[in-house]
Structures are given as structure tokens and as C-alpha cells.
Amino acid sequence: MDWTGCEIVEVVLGKVSGVPLIKNTRVPADLVVGSLEAGESIEEVAYNFDLKPADVLVLKRFRDTHQPALHP
């Protein structure tokens, strides 16, 4: 997913191979939304990755509004 424009995601060359991360962490944004898609609650994801629930919600909302439509 393209995280460009999400205020809590950053890409730092040389940090976790340059994948999009939650700012000031080493947690990949795609891993967080993958956990949500797997059925974990916002609170579970926040606890498991040591994040604020509000940050997980920001990622979820960004993903929901920026995810490309699937074509059959």
C-alpha cells in the first residue's frame, strides 16, 4: 500500500530496509493493518505492537480511504 500522505507513517532509508513505518518506531504500517485484517481489534493491535490505539485507528482510516478498488 502507498502510505504517502499518512501523517503517522514515515520511510527512513536504512531503517527496516526502507519500508513504511509508524513514526518513531520500527513497526511496519502494513503489518499493523494486516493484523486488523486478520481480525484483531484496534486495542489488541495497539497492545501487541506497543502503539497508541489512536495511531492504529489513524492507520485503519487511512487504509479504508486510500485502498485501491479491486477489479474482477
C-alpha positions as CSV (number, residue, x, y, z in Angstrom):
1,M,0.0,0.0,0.0
2,D,1.1,3.5,-0.7
3,W,1.3,5.3,2.7
4,T,2.2,8.7,1.1
5,G,0.1,11.4,2.9
6,C,-0.5,9.4,6.1
7,E,0.7,11.7,8.9
8,I,2.0,9.0,11.2
9,V,3.9,6.9,8.6
10,E,7.5,7.6,7.6
11,V,10.1,6.0,5.3
12,V,13.6,6.2,6.5
13,L,16.3,4.8,4.2
14,G,18.3,2.2,6.1
15,K,15.7,1.7,8.8
16,V,14.0,-1.7,8.4
17,S,15.0,-1.8,4.8
18,G,13.1,1.4,4.0
19,V,9.6,0.0,4.5
20,P,6.9,2.4,5.6
21,L,6.9,2.6,9.5
22,I,4.9,4.1,12.2
23,K,6.8,7.3,13.0
24,N,9.4,6.9,15.8
25,T,9.0,3.1,15.8
26,R,10.3,0.2,13.8
27,V,6.7,-1.1,13.3
28,P,5.7,-1.6,9.6
29,A,2.4,0.1,8.8
30,D,1.4,-2.9,6.6
31,L,2.0,-5.3,9.4
32,V,-0.4,-3.3,11.6
33,V,-3.2,-3.2,9.0
34,G,-2.6,-6.8,8.3
35,S,-3.3,-7.7,11.9
36,L,-6.5,-5.7,11.7
37,E,-7.5,-7.5,8.5
38,A,-6.8,-10.8,10.3
39,G,-9.5,-9.9,12.8
40,E,-7.6,-8.4,15.7
41,S,-9.2,-5.5,17.4
42,I,-7.7,-2.0,17.5
43,E,-6.9,-2.5,21.2
44,E,-5.2,-5.9,20.6
45,V,-3.1,-4.5,17.8
46,A,-2.1,-1.5,19.8
47,Y,-1.1,-3.7,22.7
48,N,0.8,-6.2,20.6
49,F,2.9,-3.5,18.8
50,D,3.1,-1.1,21.8
51,L,1.2,1.6,19.9
52,K,-1.5,4.0,20.9
53,P,-5.0,2.9,19.9
54,A,-5.5,6.3,18.3
55,D,-2.5,5.7,16.0
56,V,-3.9,2.3,14.9
57,L,-7.2,4.0,14.2
58,V,-5.4,6.6,12.0
59,L,-3.8,3.8,10.0
60,K,-7.1,1.9,9.7
61,R,-8.9,5.1,8.5
62,F,-6.2,5.9,6.0
63,R,-6.2,2.4,4.6
64,D,-10.0,2.4,4.3
65,T,-10.0,5.7,2.4
66,H,-6.9,5.0,0.2
67,Q,-7.0,1.4,-0.6
68,P,-7.3,0.8,-4.3
69,A,-10.6,-0.7,-5.5
70,L,-10.4,-4.4,-6.6
71,H,-11.5,-5.2,-10.1
72,P,-12.9,-8.6,-11.0
